C-alpha cells in the first residue's frame, strides 16, 4: 500500500513539474490510469453492492454480534468462557461467511438475471444470515434449558441446516406439531 501511495505522490509531482515534456506527462497519466483505474472501478462496484445490500449487510453484522453476546452468556453459564476462543471463533465465522458468500454471489451473478438466479441469491442471503443466527438460537436454547425457542422451531433450524429447504422452514406448523 505504501508503494502505491509513493507512486501516486511521485507521479503527481512529475505531472506538476513545468520542465517535464508532454510525453513524460502523458506516460505518467497512462501509468496512473493503469494503476488506479482498476482499483477505482473495483471500489465503485463494491460501494454499489453495499448500497444495494445495506439491509443484508446490517443483518449479517447484527447476527454476528448477537451470536457473540449470546455465546459469551452461554459459555459463562457453562463455565467454559475464554476471550481467546471467542475472538478466534468469531474471526473464523466471519472468514467463512465472507469467503463462502463471495463465491456463491459470483456464481449467482454469473447465472444472470432470471427467476432461478434470484431464488438462489435469496437462499444464499438467508443461509448467510442463518449461520450466525442459528448458532445464537442454539445457545439461547441451552441457556433457557430447552424452554425457548420452542422445540418445533429448533427442529426447523436443524432441518434447514441439513436440507436448506427455505419453503419448509417458513411453512406453518402442521396440526401434529401443535400437539
SVG drawing of the C-alpha trace seen along z (x, -y; Angstrom):
<svg xmlns="http://www.w3.org/2000/svg" viewBox="-54 -25 67 60">
<polyline fill="none" stroke="black" stroke-width="0.4" points="0.0,0.0 2.9,-2.3 4.3,-1.7 1.0,-2.7 0.9,-5.9 4.5,-6.7 3.8,-6.0 0.8,-8.3 2.7,-11.1 5.8,-11.0 3.7,-10.7 1.7,-13.7 4.9,-15.6 6.0,-14.7 2.7,-16.0 3.1,-19.3 6.7,-19.7 7.0,-22.5 10.2,-21.2 8.7,-17.7 7.9,-17.1 4.4,-16.4 5.4,-12.8 6.6,-12.3 3.3,-13.8 1.3,-11.5 3.3,-8.5 2.6,-9.4 -1.1,-9.9 -1.2,-6.5 0.6,-4.8 -1.8,-6.4 -4.8,-5.3 -3.5,-1.7 -2.6,-1.6 -5.5,-3.3 -8.3,-2.9 -9.0,0.8 -8.8,0.0 -11.3,-2.8 -13.6,-0.6 -13.5,2.2 -14.1,-0.2 -17.1,-1.6 -18.5,1.8 -18.1,2.8 -19.7,-0.5 -22.7,0.1 -23.1,3.6 -23.1,2.4 -25.6,-0.3 -27.9,2.3 -27.5,4.7 -27.4,2.4 -30.1,4.3 -28.5,7.7 -25.1,6.5 -26.6,4.8 -28.5,8.1 -25.3,10.2 -23.3,7.9 -26.2,7.8 -26.4,11.7 -22.7,12.0 -22.8,9.5 -25.8,11.2 -24.2,14.6 -21.1,13.3 -23.1,11.8 -25.3,14.9 -22.2,17.1 -20.5,15.3 -23.6,15.7 -23.8,19.4 -20.2,20.1 -20.2,18.1 -23.2,20.2 -21.3,23.4 -18.0,22.0 -16.2,22.5 -15.7,18.9 -12.3,17.8 -11.7,14.5 -9.2,16.1 -11.7,18.7 -14.4,16.1 -12.2,14.0 -10.8,16.9 -14.3,18.5 -15.8,15.1 -12.9,14.4 -13.3,17.9 -17.0,17.4 -16.5,14.1 -13.8,15.5 -16.1,18.5 -19.1,16.2 -17.3,13.7 -15.4,16.4 -18.5,18.6 -20.8,15.6 -18.4,14.1 -18.0,17.4 -21.8,18.1 -22.5,14.5 -20.1,14.9 -22.0,18.0 -25.3,16.1 -24.1,13.1 -22.7,15.3 -26.1,17.0 -27.6,13.7 -30.9,12.1 -33.6,14.7 -36.0,16.4 -33.6,19.2 -30.7,17.0 -32.9,14.6 -34.1,17.6 -30.6,18.8 -29.5,15.4 -32.3,15.2 -31.3,18.7 -27.7,17.6 -28.6,14.5 -30.8,16.4 -28.2,19.1 -25.5,16.5 -27.5,14.8 -28.7,18.2 -25.2,19.4 -24.6,17.0 -28.3,16.7 -28.7,20.5 -25.7,20.7 -27.2,17.9 -30.6,19.7 -28.9,22.9 -27.1,21.0 -30.4,19.4 -32.0,22.9 -29.2,24.1 -29.3,21.0 -33.1,21.5 -32.7,25.2 -34.7,26.1 -37.6,23.8 -37.1,21.3 -37.2,21.1 -39.8,23.9 -38.7,27.3 -40.6,27.1 -38.6,24.0 -35.3,25.7 -36.4,28.7 -36.9,26.3 -33.5,24.8 -31.8,28.2 -33.9,29.3 -32.9,26.1 -29.2,26.7 -29.4,30.2 -31.5,29.6 -31.6,25.9 -35.3,26.0 -36.5,22.5 -40.1,23.2 -40.2,25.9 -38.6,23.6 -41.2,20.9 -44.3,23.1 -46.8,23.2 -46.7,25.9 -48.8,28.9 -51.6,29.8 -49.4,32.8 -46.7,30.3 -49.1,28.4 -49.9,31.5"/>
</svg>
